[in-house]
Amino acid sequence: MGFVVDVAGDGKLRCETPLTGSEVLSLSGYGGANNVVAWRVNRNLRPLGWVVDEDASVEFVDTGSFEGMEVYRRTLSFLLVQASKKVLGQDVTIRHSMSDGYYCELSGGPATEEQVGAIKQGMAHLVDQNIPIHREVLPLDKARRIFERQGNYDKARLLQWTALDPTVVYRCADTYGYFYAPLASSTGQVKVFDLLRYPPGMVLQFPTVSFPDRLPPFQAAKSLAEVFREYSQWLDVLGVSTMDSIHERVATGKALDLILISEAFHGEALARMARAICDRPSVRLVCLAGPSGSGKTTTARRLQIQLQVCGRHPVSISLDDYFVDREDTPRDEKGDYDFEALEALDLKLINEHLEALLAGEEVQLPKFDFVTGQRAPGKKLRLRQGDLLIIEGIHGLNDRLTESIPDEMKYRIFISPLTGVSLDRHNRTSTTDDRLLRRMVRDYRRRGHSPEGTLLRWPSVIRGSHKHIFPYQERADVMFNTALVYELPVLKGYAEPLLRAVPEESPAYGEAQRLLSMLRFVPVIPAENVPNLSILREFVGGSCFED
């Protein structure tokens, strides 16, 4: 008895025997312009080796999508690990993102030009061989033994903590890897890459969603790199750079220590910022910017406190209150509201208010209602002589936002959760996912948005961030990493029920399942010990700064 495979955009295939994604792709005549690296089967993201043997709705995923490009990145990361082990006999730690790539370090110490060149050549050889990458389901104890033999003790420990039995692994020739989401079906599918020395490590560079067939120019963001370096060193000193160490801290009753140390780290960074601002007498306007889910509101309020400790009197206003009414919001190329666009803000009113406030005049601030999508009159405000004004919002570093104010009067701060605790040495936790979980939990609680709605809007948010926010980050006088070592374990308790509530028929179901797969490897830390001034409280509730 046959079955029907409904291929999105290509009609229905009547099949008599089980078929892999690669076989369905060949039979369907799919005309996608980009490299197909995976497929969705009944909305679940699967590798192309996944077999269908009953009626199914499928959609091919190529590198012109965020989801497809993540498959591409994971696959290249696997090749990097293989090549380094084969050529140098060294393991690789994938640290964090950098300039459309991943910054990585060798286990044996600083990477030389010769070593980086040898690894790159080894990766190119793997690509040329077009070796199949197999998805295998193994008993937990067998998977752990394999990883221990390979020297991947962090993977073995993480699998022990999570107790996923059986366990899904990926195999390329005689090398095994664990990844919580699919890889491409062969090494030959990831031809476009580069590996650059970036002392003390190297950067594995990828193509982008906008240009999936070529590499963008490498841009060394020096300020960002210094933040990454400082935080990575701090995690190493604490001994919590991978998730298995977080599991151990939770199991041994040391979660509170992680919370207190993380919060103290933030407090010290904010104190340094306040001192730097007070050392510049000409500064009257502090512009605080970052992408959605960065913790801008709490950062602004805590910075206010630190500035008062330094003897200044600061006042903060939120750019979120200057959104134009919903019906006047610009739309993106897909016709969706583009809340990330600079034009979603009333620029004329913002500049009028900034000029008036810094001149000592009284201003009636607006108040935006996110449920109704309308702006209404808010409180009145007048600054005293010498007061500091703090504005926070995603566009705080864009000069058009504050064009009426001279540069010498501004101090610019870029904030974002820039790094996190990796699942293991080869599986970094995406800070984009971190921001998504933060936003989903907050918007469900405070703005009346469903989890499904947040997930569906997120690709537009990412596009907006890359277009309107990240290009300006190097203009900042200082960067503040708002990531907290313990935050994923706290967010897990709030996010999992919301993700499970996304219905199977929803277009967001596959993304919800991917995030749930990642969270399976994260322990749970109750929120009860999270201080009420923590940035995390902005998202989970209970902040002392909430109105």
N, C-alpha and C positions, 0 to 999 in steps of 0.2 A: 504494500500500500504506500503510495507516494505522499509527498507533503509539499507545501508551498512556501517559498521564501519571498517575502515582499521587500524588494530593494528600493530604498528611498530614491526617488528621481529616475528609476530605471525599470519600473514595472515589476511584475511577478514572475518568478521562476518556478516551474513545476519540476520537482526532483524525485528521483526514485531511490537514490542511495545517499547516505550521509556525506556532507560536503564541508570542507574547511572554508574559512574566509577567503583564502587565496584562490580556491577553486570557484567559489561564488563570484569573486571579483573577475576572474577570467571569463566565466560564462555570461556574466551580466553585461559586459561591454561598458562598464562604468567609464564615463568620460571626464573624470576629475582632472584638473590641470596640474595638481600637485602630487607628491609622493604619498601613496596610501600606506599607512603604517599600522592601522588597527581597524576594528569595526565595532559598532554597537549592535548587540543582539538583544532585542526586546529592551532597549535603552541602557543595557549594561555594557560598559567598555570591555572588549575582549581582544586578545591577540589574534592575528590572522590565522593561526593554527587551530583556533577553537572550532569545534565541529558542531554543525546543526543537523539534527535528524528528525525534526518535527516542524510544524508550521511556526514561522518566526518572521518578525519585522526587523530588518537590518538596515544599517546606514554606515557607509564607509567613512573613516576618519583619516584625513590627510594633514600634511604639515602646514596647510593654510589655516588651520584652526589652533586655538590655544591647547586643546586637548591633544591634538596630533603632535604638536611641537614638544609637549611634555614627554610623549612616548619616545620621540626622537632623542631628546636630552637624556632620558634614562638609559636608552640603548647605548649611546655614545659613552656615557659614564661607565657602563659595564665593560665596553671595549678598552677604555682607559685603564681600568683596574687590571684586566687581562694582560694588556701589553706591558704595563709597568712590572707586573710579576714575572712575565716571561723574559723581558729584555734585561731588567735590572735586578730581579729577585726582591723587589721592594713593594710594599703596600702603598696605597694612596688614601689620603683623607680628603674628601670633598667638603670644603669648609663653608662656602657661601657664594651667592651670585655676584658677578662683576662684569659689567659692560657686555651684556648679552652672552654671558658664559658663566662658568664656575671657576672660582679660585680653588686650587688644590695644592696639597703639600705631600712630599714624599716622606715615608716613615724613616728613611735613613739620614735625613737632614736636608739642608738647602739644595735646591735643584740647580744643576749646571746647564749651560747651553747644550753640551754634548748629551746629557741625560735626557733633556726635553726633546731634542732632535731624534734620539733613539726611540723614545716612546712613541713619538708622532709617526715615525717610520713603521713601528710595530703595529700601530692602529691602522695605518693605511694598508698594510699587508693583510690584516684581518678583514678589512672591507673588500679588498680585491678577491679574497678567497670565497666571499659570499657564503659563510658558514651558517647553517640553520641554527636558530635559537629556539630551544624547546621549552615549553611549559610542562613541568612535571609535578605530580602530587605525591608527596612522600610522607611516611610516618614521621612524627615529630622527632623521635629518638634518632632515626637514620639521618634526617636533615641536620640535626645538631652535630652528629659525628662527622658528617661531610665538612661542615664549616670549621669544626675544630681541626680537622686534618689540613684544611687550607690555611689555617692560621687566623680565621675570621672569628675570634673568640667573642667579640662584641655581638655578632649575629647569633652565635650559639647561645649566649646568655640571654639576649633579648627574646629569642624563641622560647627559652625555658620560662622566663617570667610570664609571657603571654599565653603559653600552653595551648597554642593553636595546633590541634592534632586531628586530621593530617595537615600538612603545611605545603603551600604552593611555592615552588622554587623555579628558577630559570637556569638552563644549562646551555652553554656554548662550547662545543668540543668537550674537553674534560674539566671545564671550569664552571662552578655553580655560583649563583648569586641569588639574593633575596630582594625582591622589589614588591611594594604593596599595590602596584598597578602594572598594566601590561608593558611588554617590550615589543619592538619590531620583530618580524619573523625570521630575519637573517641579518648578518653583519653588512651585507651589500646594500642595505637600504639607508645607510647613514654616511653617504659619501662626502657630504659637505661639512667640513669642520677645520679647525686649526688648533694648534697647541703652542702657546707662547710662554716663554720664560717671564715670570713676574716675581722677582726676588721677595721672599725666600722660596717661593713656590712657582706655580705656573697657572695659566688660565686656559681652560678648555672652552673654545669659542664655538658658538652655534649660529646657524641662520636664524631668521626671525619669522614670525607669522606673516608679516607684511612682505618679506622677501625670502621665501623658503628655499630658494635655489642658489643663494649666495650669502656671503658673510658681510656683516656691517663693519665699518672701520672700528678698530679697537680704540676705546677712549678710556684712558687711565684716570679715574676719579680719585685724586690723591686724598682729599678730605674724607671721602667715604672709605677708602682703603685703610686709613689710619683708625677709623672707628671700628672697622672689622678686626684689625690686628689687635687692638686693645681688648675688645670683648672676647675674642678667641683665646687670647692669653689668659684672661680672667677665668673663663670656663675651664681651661686646662688646669689652672692652679686649684680651682675648687674640686676638680675631678668629676665634673658633670657634663662633659662635652657630648656624651651619647645617652640615649634613653635608658639603657640598662642600668646606668648609674643612678638615674632618677628613681627607677623601680626599687633599687637597693635602699636609697634614702627613705623612701616611703615605707618600705617593709620593716626598716629598723627604727622607725619612729622619729626620723630626723627631717621630716618635711617642713616643720616650723622653722628650723634653721635656714633652709633654702629660702623660705619666704622672707625672713628678716634680713638675710644677707643681700638678697636681690633688691629689696626696698632701700636698704642702706646705700647700695651702689647707685640707685637712681637719685637718692637724696644728695649724695656727694656731687654727682654730675650737675644737678640743678644749682647747687651752691656755687660751683665753679662758674656757671653761666651768669648767675646774678653778680658775682664779683667782677666778671669781665664787662658787663653792662655798666656797672657803677664806676668803673675805671675810665669810661668815656663820657665826660660831662655833656657833650653835645647831643647825646642820644635822648630823644623824646618819644620815639615810636619803636616798639619792639614788634617785628613781624614774625609770627610763628606759623609755619606751614608744614604740610605733610599730606600723604594720601589718606583716603578713607580708612578708618579703623586704626589710626595711629595713636590716638589718645590725646588729641590736641587740647580739648577742653580742660582736662585734669592737669596737663602739663602747664597750661597757662595759669591756672589757679595756684599750683604749687610754686611756680616761678614768682608769682605775686608775693607769696609768703617769704621766699628767700630774698627778694628785693627789699621787703620791709625790714628784714633782719639786717640788711646792709644800709638801712637808713633812708631808703627811697619810698615814695608813695605811688604805687602802680594801680591802674584800673584796667580791666580787660573787657573787650567786647568781642562777640562771635560773628564772624562773617556769614555763618549759616543763617543769621537773622536778616541778611541782606539779599536773600534769594528773591528773584522776581516771582510773581504769582505763577502758579503751575501752568496756566494756559499760555503764558508768555515765555516759558522755558524753551530754549533752542533744542532742536532735534539732531541726532547724529545721522550718519549715512544710511542707517537701517530704519530710520523713522522713529526711533525711540527717544524719549526725553534724555537729553545729555546734561545731567546735573553736574558733571565734572567740567563743563565748558566755562571759561571765564565769563562769557556772556550770560550765564545763568544767574550772575550777580548784577545788582544795580550799581554799576561802576560810577555813574555820575553822583548818585546819592552818597556812596562811600567816600569819595573824594571831598564832597561838600562837607560831610560830617567830620572828616579828619582835619581839614583846614580849620573849621569852626572850633573844634575841641581844643586843638593845639594853640589857638588864638585866645582861649579862655572863655569862649561863648558857650551858652547852654544849648544842648541838642536833645530832641526827642528821638530816642533810638527805636528802631522797628523790632517786632517780635514775630518770627515766622512759625506758623503752625504746620508741622509736617503731616498731620492727618488730613487737614482740609486743603493744604497746599496754598494757603493765603497768608499775606503779611498784614499785621495789625500794629497799631501804635504800642510801643513799649514804655520803659521807664525813661525819665529825663536824666541827663548827665551833664555836669560841668567840671572841667579839670581845674585844679588849683595851680598856682605858679610852680613850675618845676616838676609837676606830676609826670609820671611815665604812662603812656597808653600802650596796652598790649592788644594786638589784633590776632586772632587765630582762625585759620581756615585753610582749605587746600591750595589756595592761590596766593598765600602770603608773600611769596618770593617773586611774584610777577610784578615788574615795575609798573605796568599799566594800572595795577590795583591802587598804587600809592603815588601816582605820577605827580601829584600836587605837592608832595613833601620832599625837601632836599635830601640827598643821599646821606649827608653827614648826620642827619637827625635819626637815621634808621639803624637798627640792629636786627639782622636776619638770622632766624633759627630754622633749620630743617629737622623734622622729627619723623620717625617711622620705626616699627619693629624690624630692625635691619638684619639681625641674626637670631637664630634659635638653637635649641638643643637638637642635634641630628638623631634620627632613629639609630643609625650606626655609622661607621666611617664612610660608607658608600651611599647612604640614603639621607640626604639633608631634609629637614622639614622646611617646606616652602613658607617664606614670610608672607607671600601672597595668600596662602591658605590660612595663615594665622590671622591676617587682617580680615579675611572673609568670615572666619568663625567669630571673631570679635563683633563684626558688624551684624551678622545674622542674629546673635544673641541679643545685642543692644536694640536692633530695630524691631525685633519681636516684642521686646519688653517695653520700649519707650515710644516707638513710632507707628505701631500698629501694622507692621509689615509681616507677611507670612514668610516662613523659611523658604518656601518655593519661590516666592517673588524675589527675595534677596539673591538666591542662586541664579535665577534667570537674568537678573539685572547685572550680575557681577562681571561678565565679559565686557559690557559697556563701560563699567567702572574702570576696569583694567586699561581698556583702550584710552579712556580719558586721562588716566594717570600718566600713561606713557606720552601722551600728546601735550598735556597741560601742566604737569607737575614735575616729573623727573628731569626734564630738560633744564630746570632752574635750580636743581639741588646744590650744584657746586657754587652758586652765588651766595650761599649761606656763610655767615661769619662762624657758625658752629653747627655741628650735627649732634643730635641726641638720639641714641638708640633706646626706644621705649619697650623693647622686648624684655620679658621677665622669664627667668629660668624655669619657674614653676607654672607658667600660665596655661600651657596646653593641658596639663593634668586638672587644673581648675575648670577651664572652659569645657573640657570633655563632659563633665556632669550636666552642663547646661545645653550643650550642642547636640549630644547624641539623641535625646528625645525629639528634638526639633527635626533632625535629619531623618529619623525613622518615620516621622509623620508625613514626609513627602510621598504622595501616592505613586504607585507603580506606573500609572498611565501618564504621569507628568513628564514633560521634556527635561525637568531637573532631576529626575530619579537617578540617572546614572552618576551625575556629579555628587549627589547625596551619598550614594553607595561608595564612591571613591573615598570621600572624606571619612565615612564610617570605617572603611578598611584601614586607613591611616591611623585613626583613633584607637583601633584595637591594640596597638602597640604602646599606647600611652597609659600610665597608671592614673588613678583618680586621687586628687587631693581635694578635700572639702574646702569650701570657701570661707568657713567660719573664722579662720585665722588670718585672712587677708585684711590688712589694715584699711580703714575706711577712707584714707587719702591715697590709696594705691591707684595707679592708672587702670589696673584691671577692674576696679570697682565702677569705672565709667561704663563698662560693658555688662557686667553681671549684676549690677545694682548694689545699693548700700553705700554709695559714695557720700562723704560729708559735703561734697560740693554740689550735689544735685539740688535743683530748686524745689 
